[in-house]
């Protein structure tokens, strides 16, 4: 029997913005989402992703646009590497310069082989994408101090530049998971199913009133 799609909404706490995700877990995970924010310049980001029943990412498509520009990217595992396809219209770098920011450079990556060890995709500014790793690794119900070190394909927003990033997730119990990458560390609050409730300094989930 088909399952009904579900909906989650997060409000950004670091800037004006929000994220709304619709998902279906009938056969693996299928998600469609929209994120909006005003920094570094106003943009709308739309994404679609699918995973297998094992919660391993099969495909991610992202499109981001603002005044006078639009970029897109598709990431798909292809054997021992990732296939990365990009598109661009308009001039994001001109919009960034006009707002007093440095240019972003090109979308995608010039070194696909550098993503060979990535098992997940992480989208900048999106608590939904942290949920992917938490759920795939079963950290919501894991014993405290259970630790996993992974490599992700980190997609920067709004540039859609993709870089490999090492991330460490540690179960802390009581609905908390420590997330670390480089010198950055925070404690995520998650619900019993592993969906992020609160990402300190980034976003908090909002329930309908």
C-alpha positions as CSV (number, residue, x, y, z in Angstrom):
1,X,0.0,0.0,0.0
2,X,1.4,3.4,-0.9
3,X,2.6,5.5,2.0
4,X,1.6,9.1,2.5
5,X,4.3,11.7,2.1
6,X,5.4,13.5,5.3
7,X,6.5,17.0,5.8
8,X,9.2,18.7,8.0
9,X,9.9,22.4,8.3
10,X,13.0,24.2,9.8
11,X,13.5,27.9,10.6
12,X,17.0,29.2,10.2
13,X,18.4,30.7,13.4
14,X,21.6,32.2,11.9
15,X,19.9,34.3,9.3
16,X,16.5,34.9,7.7
17,X,15.5,31.7,6.0
18,X,13.7,28.4,6.2
19,X,13.6,24.8,4.8
20,X,10.6,22.7,3.9
21,X,11.1,19.0,3.1
22,X,8.5,16.5,1.8
23,X,9.6,12.9,2.1
24,X,8.3,9.3,1.4
25,X,9.9,6.2,2.9
26,X,8.0,3.6,0.9
27,X,11.1,2.3,-1.0
28,X,14.2,3.8,0.6
29,X,13.9,7.5,1.1
30,X,12.6,10.0,-1.4
31,X,12.8,13.7,-0.5
32,X,11.9,17.0,-2.2
33,X,12.8,20.2,-0.5
34,X,13.0,23.9,-0.7
35,X,15.4,26.2,1.3
36,X,15.4,30.0,1.2
37,X,17.9,32.4,2.8
38,X,19.2,35.9,2.5
39,X,22.9,35.3,3.1
40,X,25.3,35.8,1.4
41,X,22.7,37.0,-1.1
42,X,19.0,36.1,-1.3
43,X,18.4,32.7,-3.0
44,X,16.0,29.8,-3.3
45,X,17.4,26.3,-3.3
46,X,15.4,23.3,-4.5
47,X,16.6,19.7,-4.1
48,X,15.5,16.2,-4.7
49,X,17.3,13.1,-3.4
50,X,16.7,9.3,-3.3
51,X,18.3,6.5,-1.3
52,X,18.0,2.8,-1.4
53,X,16.4,0.7,1.4
54,X,19.9,0.7,3.0
55,X,19.7,4.5,3.1
56,X,22.7,4.9,0.9
57,X,22.4,7.9,-1.5
58,X,21.5,7.0,-5.1
59,X,20.9,10.5,-6.6
60,X,20.8,14.1,-5.5
61,X,19.7,17.0,-7.7
62,X,20.0,20.6,-6.5
63,X,19.0,23.9,-8.2
64,X,19.6,27.3,-6.7
65,X,18.6,30.7,-8.1
66,X,18.5,34.4,-7.3
67,X,18.2,37.7,-9.1
68,X,19.9,37.3,-12.5
69,X,21.4,33.8,-12.0
70,X,20.7,30.1,-11.7
71,X,22.8,27.1,-11.0
72,X,22.1,23.3,-11.0
73,X,24.0,20.2,-10.0
74,X,23.3,16.4,-10.1
75,X,25.4,13.9,-8.1
76,X,25.2,10.2,-8.7
77,X,27.4,7.3,-7.5
78,X,29.1,5.7,-10.4
79,X,31.1,2.7,-9.3
80,X,34.0,3.9,-7.1
81,X,33.4,7.6,-7.9
82,X,30.7,10.2,-8.2
83,X,29.3,11.5,-11.5
84,X,28.8,15.3,-11.2
85,X,26.8,17.2,-13.8
86,X,26.3,21.0,-13.6
87,X,24.5,23.8,-15.3
88,X,24.6,27.6,-15.0
89,X,22.7,30.6,-16.3
90,X,23.3,34.2,-15.6
91,X,26.1,35.5,-13.4
92,X,26.2,34.5,-9.8
93,X,29.7,36.0,-9.3
94,X,28.5,39.4,-10.6
95,X,25.6,39.3,-8.1
96,X,28.0,38.4,-5.2
97,X,30.4,41.2,-6.2
98,X,27.5,43.7,-6.3
99,X,26.6,42.7,-2.7
100,X,30.2,43.2,-1.6
101,X,31.2,39.5,-1.5
102,X,34.0,37.6,-3.2
103,X,33.1,35.6,-6.3
104,X,32.1,31.9,-5.8
105,X,33.8,30.3,-8.7
106,X,32.3,27.4,-10.8
107,X,29.7,24.9,-9.6
108,X,30.7,21.3,-9.3
109,X,34.2,20.0,-8.9
110,X,37.4,19.9,-11.0
111,X,38.5,16.7,-9.2
112,X,35.7,14.0,-9.2
113,X,38.2,11.4,-8.0
114,X,38.6,13.4,-4.8
115,X,35.0,12.4,-3.9
116,X,35.7,8.7,-4.2
117,X,35.5,8.0,-0.5
118,X,32.2,10.0,0.0
119,X,29.2,8.0,1.1
120,X,26.8,10.8,1.7
121,X,26.0,14.2,0.3
122,X,25.8,17.3,2.6
123,X,24.1,20.5,1.5
124,X,25.3,23.6,3.1
125,X,22.8,25.2,5.5
126,X,20.4,22.2,5.4
127,X,19.6,20.2,8.6
128,X,17.8,17.7,6.4
129,X,21.1,16.5,4.9
130,X,22.6,15.9,8.4
131,X,19.6,13.7,9.0
132,X,20.8,11.4,6.2
133,X,24.0,10.4,8.0
134,X,22.3,10.2,11.4
135,X,19.6,7.8,10.1
136,X,21.9,5.7,7.9
137,X,24.3,5.1,10.8
138,X,21.5,4.4,13.3
139,X,22.8,7.0,15.8
140,X,19.4,8.0,17.3
141,X,19.3,4.5,19.0
142,X,23.0,3.8,19.3
143,X,24.9,3.4,22.5
144,X,26.5,6.6,23.8
145,X,30.0,7.3,22.4
146,X,29.3,5.2,19.3
147,X,31.4,7.1,16.7
148,X,31.4,7.0,12.9
149,X,33.9,8.9,10.8
150,X,32.7,9.5,7.2
151,X,33.6,11.4,4.1
152,X,30.8,13.4,2.4
153,X,30.4,15.3,-0.9
154,X,29.8,18.8,0.6
155,X,27.8,21.1,-1.7
156,X,28.3,24.8,-0.9
157,X,25.4,27.2,-1.3
158,X,24.9,29.3,-3.3
159,X,27.9,28.4,-5.5
160,X,27.1,24.6,-5.7
161,X,30.9,24.0,-5.5
162,X,31.4,20.4,-4.3
163,X,34.3,19.5,-2.0
164,X,35.1,16.3,0.0
165,X,34.7,16.8,3.8
166,X,35.5,14.5,6.7
167,X,32.7,14.4,9.3
168,X,32.5,12.7,12.6
169,X,29.2,11.7,14.2
170,X,29.0,10.5,17.8
171,X,25.9,9.2,19.6
172,X,25.5,10.9,23.0
173,X,22.2,9.4,24.1
174,X,18.9,11.2,25.1
175,X,18.3,12.3,21.5
176,X,21.7,14.0,21.0
177,X,24.4,13.5,18.4
178,X,27.8,15.3,18.3
179,X,28.7,16.5,14.8
180,X,32.2,17.6,14.0
181,X,34.0,18.6,10.8
182,X,37.4,20.2,10.9
183,X,37.5,22.6,13.9
184,X,33.7,22.9,14.0
185,X,31.7,20.9,16.6
186,X,28.1,21.0,17.7
187,X,25.5,18.8,19.3
188,X,22.5,18.0,17.2
189,X,19.1,17.3,18.8
190,X,17.2,14.5,17.0
191,X,13.8,12.8,17.4
192,X,13.5,9.0,18.0
193,X,13.6,8.4,14.2
194,X,16.8,10.4,13.7
195,X,15.3,13.5,12.1
196,X,17.1,16.7,13.2
197,X,15.1,18.8,15.7
198,X,17.7,21.4,16.4
199,X,21.1,22.3,14.9
200,X,22.5,25.0,17.2
201,X,23.5,28.1,15.4
202,X,21.8,27.0,12.2
203,X,18.2,25.9,12.4
204,X,15.3,24.5,14.6
205,X,12.4,22.4,13.5
206,X,9.0,24.1,13.6
207,X,5.8,22.1,14.2
208,X,2.4,23.3,12.8
209,X,0.4,25.3,15.3
